[in-house]
Amino acid sequence: MKYLPVVLLIGILTLSLACKKEDALKGIDKTALFAAPTTTEINAVQQLWSARNLTPLNITTEETHVINAKLSLHIISFELSGSKEYAAVLVPVTDHPLPVMFYVGGYGTEKEPVNSIKIGLTDDQLPVIYVVPSLRGQYVSVEINNVVYKSPLSQGSRFDAFDGATDDVIATLTAVGNVFPLADTGRAMIRGGSRGGTVALLAGERDGRFKRVAPVAFNVDFIGLTAQLYNDRTYKEQFLTGLVNGTMTIAETRQLMIASSPLYFCSRLPKTQLHCGEKDRITPASQGELLFNRMKDLGLEDKVKLFIYPNRTHDDITTNNTELQTRINQFFGELW
């Protein structure tokens, strides 16, 4: 009979114990938790959305900064469900109604809670009103020609990063329309990266004012992904904390995952471009393919285009990617 070396045996036992400790869902029925959504569950989410009051209250212009003779930046605030939130709004000087373009950034449990964008202006004029919402539990940071403008921290939990963040985007669009009379909110478009890409899709599905959607490096199915990655800190904090600590049921947790998953509501999408990196391991291109194929199955392939960029990862999909930028500019330009 052969014996394992003591050090190796201890290592195997330690690894085994560590694996057991990492099971965040020990004792929970994973089969029930991660079952494919039923039509009843999907309809219940849509009814939930319809019942929400997303009217922004106490809309205020907190700051105004003149960028140049033809452009100003405004930090606005509003209240939604009792929480104060912020957004940065770039407004051109014009006498004509302009479409509204949103940018929504990513998310990370260990990153600074900020929705940020860097803008280099090549001329004095923008063809749109450009909006960067802070989203709940975050602040907004806009850098324009090497000058940084920041809002205070919005109230709420940043871990409500998909369904709740989409509420924030919808309310922000309404607030912008109330503050700026020339904002044509019926010609809205939205671009997002990573988490923001998923929120862009959800916003397009939930609010008909968004006529163009361009997600970059995004996920679409949080039932399937969470089933694979439930021990990952990001997935635990976004979806599973309430279930694990006993404050949410399996049904409530499933509702949150479904409501955060654009795949199940894609028949409601307007015209959409999907941009994925071939070597993205965080938001894999297979997620874009999943959504694209679902649209084809529904006979809606004329509404969506899928672009997969060879050798691009989650971190560099937009870096010096003029092809991606040109496609989105032309796509959004259809509304200008």
Secondary structure as UniProt FT lines:
FT   HELIX           6..21
FT   TURN            24..27
FT   HELIX           30..33
FT   HELIX           39..51
FT   STRAND          57..68
FT   TURN            69..70
FT   STRAND          71..80
FT   TURN            81..82
FT   STRAND          83..92
FT   STRAND          98..104
FT   TURN            109..110
FT   STRAND          114..119
FT   STRAND          129..133
FT   TURN            136..137
FT   STRAND          139..144
FT   TURN            145..146
FT   STRAND          147..150
FT   TURN            158..159
FT   TURN            161..162
FT   HELIX           163..179
FT   TURN            181..182
FT   STRAND          183..193
FT   HELIX           195..206
FT   TURN            208..209
FT   STRAND          210..216
FT   HELIX           222..229
FT   TURN            230..231
FT   HELIX           233..235
FT   HELIX           236..240
FT   HELIX           241..245
FT   HELIX           250..259
FT   HELIX           262..268
FT   STRAND          271..277
FT   TURN            278..279
FT   HELIX           285..297
FT   TURN            298..299
FT   HELIX           301..303
FT   STRAND          304..309
FT   TURN            310..311
FT   TURN            314..316
FT   TURN            319..320
FT   HELIX           322..333
FT   TURN            334..335
//
